[in-house]
């Protein structure tokens, strides 16, 4: 299964600067989430990081 990066705002934010792909498989998505730093989460703001919208 692959995920279109543009359909998931949080994934798109994490992929920005780390990948040029427009579609990622589950393994790549997991890797991006694991590499997310506190700075990434702060940059998303409370609305994005705390909601379930946009998360896989």
Beta strands, then each sheet from edge to edge (+ up, - down):
strand 1: 2-4
strand 2: 23-25
sheet 1: 1+ 2-
end
